[in-house]
Amino acid sequence: MPVLQISTNISTESVPPKFAKIASANIATLTGKPESYVMVLINAGSVGCFGGSNDPFIYAELQSIGGFTDPNKVTGEMTKLFTEHFGVLGSRVYMKLTGPDADKFAHNGKTFA
């Protein structure tokens, strides 16, 4: 059930069309979870600033039941994807990782517990 939510001030038109699929495959690999459960949401065109600047930024949240065995690897690989595909500097990326309990996340009408 990994879910990646991205908010960015980059315009919708500037989001690479295949990025969601690329991110989905990478998340499945990084988490060891089936890609059939991975969801990627991109909220482009957000109004905001980072460090008082309107230069491109990304705020990303990645959730995966049970958490992450190597959070630095996950954030490093995801930040690399963001910089390669969006052209955002790594220093302008914040990422929040959460590992909800299986009874706190549901799919198709049932929790994963």
ZAMARGU-4260 file (C-alpha; in steps of 0.2 Angstrom, whole numbers, plus 5000, padded with zeros to 4 digits):
<rodrens>
0) 5000/5000/5000 | 5014/5012/4998 | 5007/5029/4993 | 5017/5044/4987 | 5010/5061/4987
5) 5019/5075/4979 | 5015/5094/4981 | 5025/5106/4970 | 5025/5123/4963 | 5030/5116/4946
10) 5016/5118/4933 | 5006/5103/4928 | 5012/5105/4910 | 5030/5103/4917 | 5027/5086/4925
15) 5035/5073/4915 | 5020/5062/4908 | 5029/5045/4913 | 5035/5051/4930 | 5021/5043/4940
20) 5024/5026/4932 | 5043/5027/4935 | 5040/5032/4953 | 5028/5018/4956 | 5041/5005/4950
25) 5054/5013/4960 | 5044/5013/4976 | 5039/4995/4974 | 5057/4990/4973 | 5062/5001/4987
30) 5049/4995/4999 | 5048/4977/4993 | 5029/4978/4991 | 5019/4973/4975 | 5018/4988/4963
35) 4999/4983/4961 | 4997/4992/4978 | 5007/5007/4975 | 4998/5024/4972 | 5007/5040/4966
40) 4998/5057/4967 | 5005/5073/4960 | 4998/5089/4965 | 5007/5101/4953 | 5004/5120/4952
45) 5004/5122/4971 | 5006/5140/4977 | 5019/5142/4990 | 5037/5145/4994 | 5052/5136/5002
50) 5065/5146/5011 | 5057/5162/5006 | 5059/5158/4987 | 5047/5154/4974 | 5061/5143/4965
55) 5054/5125/4961 | 5052/5114/4976 | 5044/5098/4981 | 5036/5092/4997 | 5033/5073/4996
60) 5025/5061/5008 | 5028/5042/5007 | 5018/5030/5017 | 5021/5012/5018 | 5013/5000/5031
65) 5027/4994/5043 | 5039/5008/5039 | 5055/5008/5030 | 5071/4997/5033 | 5083/5010/5026
70) 5074/5027/5026 | 5090/5036/5020 | 5091/5025/5005 | 5072/5028/5001 | 5074/5047/5003
75) 5090/5047/4993 | 5083/5037/4978 | 5067/5047/4978 | 5076/5064/4979 | 5087/5058/4964
80) 5071/5054/4954 | 5064/5071/4958 | 5080/5080/4953 | 5082/5070/4937 | 5064/5071/4931
85) 5058/5088/4938 | 5075/5098/4938 | 5072/5102/4956 | 5088/5104/4967 | 5089/5091/4981
90) 5091/5105/4993 | 5073/5111/4989 | 5065/5094/4993 | 5057/5089/5009 | 5051/5072/5011
95) 5041/5064/5025 | 5041/5045/5028 | 5027/5037/5038 | 5024/5019/5042 | 5006/5017/5048
100) 5000/5001/5056 | 4990/4989/5045 | 4974/4992/5054 | 4975/5010/5050 | 4975/5009/5031
105) 4962/5001/5021 | 4959/4995/5003 | 4944/4989/4994 | 4933/4991/5010 | 4945/4982/5022
110) 4960/4986/5032 | 4977/4977/5029 | 4977/4970/5046
</rodrens>
